[in-house]
Amino acid sequence: MVERERDYILTLIEEYRRGRSTLRTLTAYFKGFIYRLGNEYLAEQRFIEPYPEELEYVENSLTSDGNRRKS
């Protein structure tokens, strides 16, 4: 990992910490990085793929109290 990549990762984490980015943004970046490196162990971690892809879209359509978002 080069310094520029490290700085970008730290920026993404800071943006998430401040509430300006989503966890999905972080995991998407890490997925690409992990797959590029070909690290199967990391690719299989629950943090990267916590649930089936079909459920990801269900979660994103719910509000914090569990109700569906209005379209």
Summary of the structure (lengths in Angstrom):
residues: 71
radius of gyration: 14.5
end to end distance: 41.2
largest distance: 42.9
contacts: 133
relative contact order: 0.08
helix: 59%
strand: 3%
